[in-house]
Amino acid sequence: MSALRGLVVVETAEGPLRLAGRWLADLGAEVRTIEPPGGAATRRAGDAWAHYFEAGKRSIAADLAREPERVRELVASADLWLDSSGHDLAPSEEANSRLVRLQGEWPDGPSLFSEDLTVQLASGLADANRIAEGPARAGIGLPAVHLIALQATIGALLALLERERSGCGQTMTIEPVAAVRASLDGSTGSSRAFRVVRTRDGHAVVGVAGDWATLRGWLAEHGQANDLTAEPRPDDSAVLTALERLAATLTGAELLAGAQLRRLPFAPVVPIRAVLDDPQLAARRFFAAALPGGERLPGPAFRMSQAPQAFDGPRPWPAAAGAGRRALDGLRVLDFTHVVAGPIATRTLADHGADVLKVEHVRDVPGEDRRSGAFARLNRGKRSLAIDLRDPRGLAIVHRLAARSDVIVDNFSPRVMDEWNLDPESLRRARPEIIAASLSGFGRSGPRRDFVSFAPTLHALAGSTARMTDACGEPAGWGFPYADVCAGLHGTIAILAALVHRARTGEGSAIDLSQLEALLASTGPVGGALDEPRPQRIDPAAAERLPTPDGSPGIRLSRTPGDADGAAPLRGEHGPAVLEELGLSPAEIADLRDSGVIRR
């Protein structure tokens, strides 16, 4: 990818900021990492992890304490400076007034892994990773490092985008515990809608998500629905018990095929070695070449194709003046996302000033609470249009909204947007400068492009469930939707990188993000000696219950801070106002409301 081509990044950092540098290099930036003569600490985490953190960078040896002027000159030549060194290396304002600085701290410890565990405990991540009422559990790999790096990359791109408008740099501060808490906001708590069960040849993840009539029909075909009424729907526990009986009669492959045929998000629990041969990942050429130890480096979480058309020059960024201005003020986002992963991405855009219009179905959801709980936390600061897209009038309105939007985001399987002619290719034919982001479960290409998934589905197929066992050695997986969090934050990065590219060149982008690939890109190297299953329990004495995430910002921008105080919308709350902005008359709006095309 080349969205950041021509930008220079200088690193004087350890821990998460080095991983942020790696992801910026993946986006095309020239990353110059300044290391002490003995090498950065990440190089002592093992060869595979060293490759993982340092891929794509240019290394410069320098002693920060003894050569401050040399390092200061290198920093002054950069567009972005990633710093956790604790040394006074900042150049003067006159030397580079456009410099964007991202600074943070990282706890001292005997290893990167012990430092990560410290942050898991302090942030509540280990607590969120409990299974049911069990003990706090550590996540595999370096989950705290990954989440902090994701937030850091988002902050860097926001500041670079703001610089395109103002011409000025700024300083950002990232606090590790707050960054992890902000990442988890609205997504904690294990889902009792899914269960790990035994199959004829291993284990699988099954759940109650999906159409109840379809699910009951499948159970009935196998004689497992005798005690399950069609209406009212039985409680989840009864359905999961019936699914457990069904799974025991099938192989993992049979369960996957039967479930996806019925649009049900079930999957076999696969070992990490099998992930290296996954047909979907192979078709998309996700993994890089093998390292000497047999490990494979994951590729980027998304692909980005810029528009082939010619443009007259950079697209001007909307002007916004006055105190309290945010980095994305003036940006219009049409939001088709649902559940967790997509809403995380669009929430971040709303927090930083974007006008996010959430497109929703007109039907109510039984028991829906939009002013508190997960929905409120994932959809704060957005507007809502409830509209029937099965009605040609509703679809025509959405196409008009798309034509005036800067960014369009969805996390359906690709066939849904294809059916509405709202796929990235169609959108960009109509408006080449648009940024169309597809955050689907498996990506827009490959044999599983139209498979449906929830986070537990992806955990099972990525090897996470097999690697994260309970105390008895049985597969257990993550206790919260880690895949959703990673996909949402990687999606934010993709959109912001595309906006930076558009501000500099005038070109739009089509973003193809696979949530499965985003999960693997946020887990670390794959294979070799890294895939041994192990219990994730933590010493109870060190795992007292910790505060739940409170929505405090993980990263603070000095010039354009975000705002996480907005309320989530009621269903269809802003429909009439949105249609009035499109130029519809009060009589036309009333007719649409009376005929059920819109709510309110």
Secondary structure, DSSP 8 states (H G I E B T S, - for coil): --TTTT-EEEEE--THHHHHHHHHHHTT-EEEEEE-TT--GGGGS-HHHHHHHHTT-EEEE--TTT-HHHHHHHHHT-SEEEE-S-S-----TTT-TT-EEEEE-----SSHHHHHHHHHHHHTHHHHT--TT---B--SS-HHHHHHHHHHHHHHHHHHHHHHHHS---EEEE-HHHHHHHHHTT--S--TTEEEEEETTEEEEEES-S-HHHHHHHHHHTT--TT--SSS---HHHHHHHHHHHHTTS-HHHHHHHHHHTT---EE---HHHHTT-HHHHHTT-S--B-TTS-B----SEEEEE--S--SS--------STT--TTTT-EEEEE--TTHHHHHHHHHHHTT-EEEEEE-SS--TT--SSSHHHHHHSTT-EEEEB-TTSHHHHHHHHHHHHT-SEEEE-S-HHHHHHTT-SHHHHHHH-TT-EEEEEESS-SSSTTTT----HHHHHHHTTHHHHEE-TTS-B---SS-HHHHHHHHHHHHHHHHHHHHHHHH---EEEEEEHHHHHHHTT--BSGGGG--EE-B--GGG-----------SEEESSS----------TTTTHHHHHHHTT--HHHHHHHHHTTSB--
